[in-house]
């Protein structure tokens, strides 16, 4: 997958066995202390004075999700929602070819802009399209299953 312009790979590599172990341990600690609207406070000891960091539930959820992927050995890329993506980057996120993605843009499946001669798509629009596409696929699958149940 092509990385967005402002992204950085996880140390230029997949997570090592040590990275995975640490991620899983930290995920277990965060999950054990996360409860409803409660916040988790981490204390980082510096040479001067301890620093207290408060994690909101939303931040805890984000960290838990990232740690779950790293703990499973998956590569992780964070894409800012307002990021403008190239057609190749967007196609990679949707797991489709670039020519197919360009066809989608020409069919007005999602908004895009031109930067010179090049098309750019907001990451937010790509994710919204992906969510709609996945929901449509789920409904179609449910219809097929319901129709198949009549044959049994």
KEVO-928283 format. One record per residue: x, y, z of N, C-alpha, C, O, CB in turn; residue in one letter. Coordinates in pm, whole numbers, plus 50000, padded with zeros to 5 digits. Glycine has a CB too. Layout:
BEGIN
XYZXYZXYZXYZXYZA ...
***
This chain:
BEGIN
500834988350000500005000050000500885012450000501905012750068499055000050120X 500505022349926501215035049922500845042950046499675044050081500885042949794X 501845048350112501595055950234501205070250201501765076150108502815055850325X 500255075950276499935090050258501165098750279502115094750346498815094250353X 501135110650222502295119550224502825122350364504035123050383501945132450157X 501925124150463502365127950597502445116250694502545118250815501445138450653X 502395104150643502415092550733503825087050743504675089350657501445081650685X 504055079950850505335073250867505075058850904504225056050988506195080350976X 505805049550841505605035550877506095033051018506855040951074506325026350778X 505665021851076506035018151213507525014951215507925003451199505195005951264X 508345025251236509785023151241510355017751111511455012251110510125013751353X 509635019251000510095014250871510004999250858510634993450769511515018550849X 509234992650946509174978050944507884973251011507144981051070510404972051015X 507654960451002506554954451076506954953351222508144952951253506174940451019X 505974952951313506324951851455507114939051484506774928251435505044952151541X 508164940351563508964928751602508204920651708507144924751754510364933151655X 508764909351746508144901151851508094908951983507114908052056508934887751869X 509154916552013509164924752134508114935652128507414938352226510554930852156X 507994942152010506974952551993505574946752017504734952852082507064958851852X 505354934951963504044928451977503764925152123502644927352171503974915551891X 504754920052194504604916652335504274929052418503354928952499505874909852389X 505044939752396504824952152470503454957952438502754962652528505924962352437X 503064957752311501754962952271500634955152339499654961052386501584962452118X 500764941952343499724933752408499664936252559498584936652617499984918852381X 500824937952621500834940752765500194954352794499374955652886502274940552819X 500564964452717500004977652737498504977752709497744984452779500724987852648X 498084970352607496654969452574495884963252690494794967852723496434961252446X 496434952852751495764946452865495654956052983494634956353051496524933752907X 496704963753007496684973453118495634984153092494844987453180498074979953138X 495634989652969494655000052935493224994652943492335001252997494915005452794X 493004982752892491664976852891491184974053032489994975753062491644963952809X 492084969853120491704966653257491304979053336490504978253429492844959453328X 491854990453300491595002653375490595011953308490265022653360492865010053398X 490115007953193489155016353120487745012253162487375000553149489345015052964X 486975021753211485605018553253484695030353223484855041053283485555014953403X 483755028553132482755038653102483345052353078484135054152985481775039553213X 482965062053159483445075753143484705078453224485195089753228482375085553184X 485225068353288486435070253370487615073553280487655069653163486735057653455X 488565080553336489785083653262490945076153325490925072953444490055098953260X 491925073353246493105066153292494245076153303494475083953211493475054353195X 494945075953413496065085053432497365077053435497525067753514495905093353562X 498255080953347499585074953342500575084653404500465096753385499985071253196X 501505079353475502495088053536503845084553475504325073253485502515086453691X 504445094453412505765092853351506755100053440506615112153462505795098353205X 507725093053490508695099053580509845104853500510495097853422509205088753683X 510075117553521511165124553457512215127053565511965124553683510675138053390X 513385131953527514405134853626513945146053720514345146553836515725138753558X 513105155053668512645166353750511445162053834511595158253950512265178753661X 510265162553773509055159153846508205149953761508285150053639508275171853884X 507375141853827506495133053750505505141353668505065152153708505735123553845X 505175135953552504205142253463502975133353458503085121253439504805144653320X 501815139453476500575131653474499835134153343499625145653304499685135353596X 499455123453277498725124253150497365117953170497265106653220499515117153033X 496315124953132494965119653144494485115153007494455122952912494005130153204X 494105102552998493565097052873492045096952882491475091052974494105082652845X 491395103452789489945103352783489495089852729490315082452673489405115052694X 488225086252745487745073552689487985072452538488325061752488486255072052718X 487795083452465488015083152320489475080352287489775072552197487575096452256X 490385086552361491815084352338492195070152377492995063752310492655094552418X 491615065152485491875051352527491425041552418492125031952388491155048152659X 490245044052360489745035352253490685035352134490975024852077488345039852208X 491165047252096492085048351983493375040552011493835032851927492405063151954X 493945042752129495185035652163494975020552170495825012952124495725040752298X 493835016252226493545001952232493464995852093493954984852069492244999452308X 492855003152000492724998151863494094996951796494394986951731491815007351781X 494925007251810496275006951752497084995651815497764988151745496985020451772X 497024994451948497784983952016497314969951977498124960751970497674985652168X 496014968451951495494955351907496124951351774496524939951755493954955751895X 496204960951681496794957951551498294955151562498794945551504496544969451454X 499004963551636500444961551652500694948351724501604940851687501084973251731X 499894945451827500044932851901499794920651815500304909851844499104932652018X 499004922251708498744911151616499794910351506499774901351422497354912551554X 500724920151506501794919951405501414926951276502124925551176502174905951375X 500314934351276499884941351155500584954851141500914961351241498364943351156X 500804958951017501324972250992500194982151017499034979150989501894973650846X 500514993851069499525003951103499915017051037501075021351045499385005551257X 498935023550972499135036750916497995045550964496835041950949499215036350760X 498315056951022497285066451063497125076750953498105082450905497655073151199X 495875079150914495585088850808494685099650866493555096650906494925081950686X 495145112050870494265122850917493035123950827493155122850705495035136450921X 491875125950886490615126450813490645137150704490115134950595489455128950908X 491245148550730491265159450632492385157950528492525166550441491415172650704X 493145147450537494255145050444493735143750302492735136850278495035132450485X 494405150250207494095148350065494935136650015496155136550032494365161349982X 494275126949954494945114949907495045114849755494195120549687494205102449955X 496085108549704496175106249560495205095149524494685088249612497635102749517X 494965093349396494055082549354494645068949391493885059749423493795083349202X 495965067449387496575054649423496415051849572496105040549610498055054549385X 496625061949656496465060149799495025056549834494775047649916496895072849874X 494065063549772492655060649798492285046749749491565039449817491755071249729X 492775042949631492505029549578493065018849671492435008549692493105028049436X 494245021349726494845011849820493985010349945493814999249996496255016349859X 493435021549996492575020750115491315012650088490805005850176492205034850163X 490805013549964489585006149928489884992149875488974984249851488805013949824X 491174989249857491594976349803491034974049663490534963249631491154965049897X 491124984449579490714983549439491864988849354492794994949406489374991449412X 491784986649223492824991849134492635006849115491545012049133492794984548998X 493715013549078493615027949053492695031048936491885040348946495005033849027X 492765023548823491825026448714490355024748757489495032548715492115017248596X 490065014748839488695012848886488285024548976487155029448968488544999448963X 489215029049060488905040249149488625052849067487705060449100490065042749247X 489395055148963489175066848877487795066048812487105076148798490275067948769X 487385053848773486025052048718484975056048821483985062448786485805037548675X 485195052348946484265056249052484165071549062483085077049078484705050249187X 485315078249053485305092849060484555098748941483805108448956486735098249065X 484755092948824484065097848703482565095448712481785102448647484635091048578X 482135085548791480705082748811480155090748930479025088548972480485067648835X 480955099948982480575108449095480225100449220479315104149295479385117149057X 480935089549244480715081349364481155088749490480665085849599481455068049352X 482075098149474482535106349587483135119149533483625119549420483555098549675X 483115129749613483685142349567485205141549554485865134149627483295153749661X 485725149249462487175150149446487515163849390486635171149344487715138749353X 488775167149394489215179849339490415177349248491045166749253489575189949451X 490715187249165491865186349077492965195549130492715207149162491475189948931X 494155190249137495335198149170496205197249046496915187349026496075193049303X 496145207448965496775206548834495965196748751494765198548733498275202248844X 496615186348702495935175848627495615163748715495015154048667496775171448509X 495995164248841495865152548928494645153649019494355164149075497125150949012X 493945142549032492775141949121493235139749264494195132449290491795130849077X 492535146049357492775144049499491445141749566490425147649529493515156249563X 491445132849666490225129149737490515130449887491575126349934489755114549700X 489555136049961489735136850106489595122950166488725115250125488715146650169X 490425119850263490365106850331488975104650390488455093450386491445105850442X 488375115150444487045114250502486025109050401485165100850434486605127850556X 486125113850276485195109350172485445094850133484505087350105485315118350048X 486715090850131487035076850100486485067550207485895057250175488575075050087X 486655071250335486155062850444484635062350444484045051950473486655068050578X 483975073650412482505073850405482025064850291481045057550307481975088350386X 482705065350176482345056650065482515042050103481665033750073483195059949941X 483635038950170483905025150211482805020150306482365008650295485285024250281X 482385028650397481325024850491480005022050418479325012250447481125035850597X 479655030850322478435028750243478525016050160477575008150154478175040850150X 479695014050096479885002150013479774989350096479134979750054481255002649943X 480384989350212480344977550298478924974850348478514963250359481284979250417X 478174985550378476784983850422475934977950309475114969150333476184997250468X 476124982950186475384977650071475714962950049474834954850021475704985749943X 476984959450061477394945550044476764936650151476334925550123478934944250050X 476704941750275476074934250384474604931750358474094920750381476244941650515X 473904942050310472484940450278472284930450165471374922250170471844953950241X 473134931250062473024921849950473274907549997472594898349953474014925549838X 474234905750085474524892450138473354887350221472994875550211475794892750223X 472744896050302471564892150381470424887750289469724878150320471114903750470X 470234894850178469184891450081469464877850019468554869650003469074902249971X 470724875249984471084862349927470854850950028470354840349991472554862449882X 471204853350152471024843150255469544840550277469124829050291471704847550386X 468754851150280467314849450300466704841950182465854833250203466624863250317X 467114844850062466624837749943467064823349941466324814549897467094844549817X 468274820849989468784807149994468064798850098467914786750082470284807150022X 467614805150205466894798050312465584792150259465134781850309466604807550430X 464964798450160463734793450102463974780550024463064772350008463124803950011X 465194778649975465514766849895465814754549982465774743249933466694769749804X 466114756850107466504745750194465294738650249465434729050324467384750550307X 
***
